[in-house]
Amino acid sequence: MFAVEVRDHVMIAHSFKGDLFGPAQALHGATFVIDAAFMSEKLDENGVVIDIGRAHEALKEVLEPLNYKNLDDLPEFEGINTTTEFLTKYVHDHLARAARENRLGRPGPELDAIRVTISESHVARAWYEARIA
């Protein structure tokens, strides 16, 4: 499997509901590093998985509305614990849409999967990987 990976970051604030989260139930900030890997079993006629520049722009487009925001205040996240795990799928789904809309420099059906990894510190991260549905 071939992969091209791009990286960006966001600075957000949020809080969680539920005793499981202890002190994270209070409003707190985080700087997340987000890696998006686009995978294909075959390279295209240009010898690439996707256009790396377009992939980076697609990732920036997904993250821009979240950067420097309190996620608790965004209507799309109302009543949702915006955990690292949740956010990996959120980013994945937006990138998968960009692939299906052929905005990555290669037809979406030629890609096999996307993996999104979010590092919340140098010792903890979560990821979500799925086929492009």
N, C-alpha and C positions, 0 to 999 in steps of 0.2 A: 504494500500500500504506500503510495506517495502522499506527502502532505506539505502544505504551505501554511505557515503560522505567522500571524500578525499579533501585535501587542499594543495596548493602550492602557489608560488608567482613568479612574474617576474618584472624586472626593464627594462623599455623601454623608447624610445624617439619617438616622432612623431609630426606631425603638421596636421592641417585641412584646407581644402579649403572651403570658403563660409563665407559670412558676419555673418551668424548665430553664428559662433564660436568666434567672437570678438578676444580677445588676444590669444586664443588657435590656431589661424591661424599661429602663430609663433612656431618654434620648441620648444618643452617643454618635460619634463620628467615626468614619472609616475611610481609608484610602485603599481601593481595590485595584489590583493589577489584573487585567483581563487578557487572556491569550485565546485566540480563535484559530483552530486548525481546520483546514479544508482538505478533505481526503478524496483520493481517486485511485483506483487500481491501475489506471492508464494515464499517461501524459497525452495532451492533445497534440495536434499537428505542429504546434510551436514548441513543443517540449516542456510544457508547463502544466501544473494542476489548475491554476487560475491566475489572473492578473493580480499580482501582489499589491499594486497600488490601489486597484479597485477594492480589493479585500480590506485594506486598511481604511479606506474611505467609508465602506459599509459599516465597519466596526465603529468608527468615529460617529457616524450618523445615529447608530443605536444608542451610544453612550451620551451624546451631547445633551439630550433632555434630562438626564439624570445628574449630570455633573454639577456640583455645588448646590444640590437640592436636598431638602428633607423629604425622603421618600414617603414618609407618613402623610405628607400634604398632597401627594399626587393622586388624582382621582382613580387612575388605573390600578393603584395598589391599595385602595380603600379596603380595610378589614383583612389585609394579607400581611403575614410576617415576611418581610423581604429579606429572608435568610440568604446566605451565600448560595446555597443549593438552589433556592427559588430563582435567584437572579441568573444563574448559569443557564437555566432553561429559557428564561425570558430573553436573554441575549441570543441564544441559539435559535429560537423561533424567529426572531427578526432577521438574523443572518440567513436562515433557510428561505425566508420569503425573498430576500435579495437574490439568492441563487435561483429560485423558481422564476423570478422575473428577469433572469439572464443579465443581471447587473454586475457580474463578477468577471466578465470577459470570456466566459465559456458557458455553453448551455447547461442549465441546472441539472438536467437528467444525466449528464456525463459525470457529475460528482457523486460520490458514494455516501459521504457522511461529513458532519461537522462536529468538532469537539470544542466546547467552551470551558476553559479553566479560569476560575477566579481565585487569586491568592489574596487572603485577607491579612496575611503577615508572612514573614520568612519561614514560619513553621506550620502554617495551616492553609489549606486550599480545598476547593471542591470543584468537581467537573461534571459536565453533562455531555453525553455523546449520543447522537442518533442519526439515522438516515434522513435524507432530505425528503420529507413526505409532501 
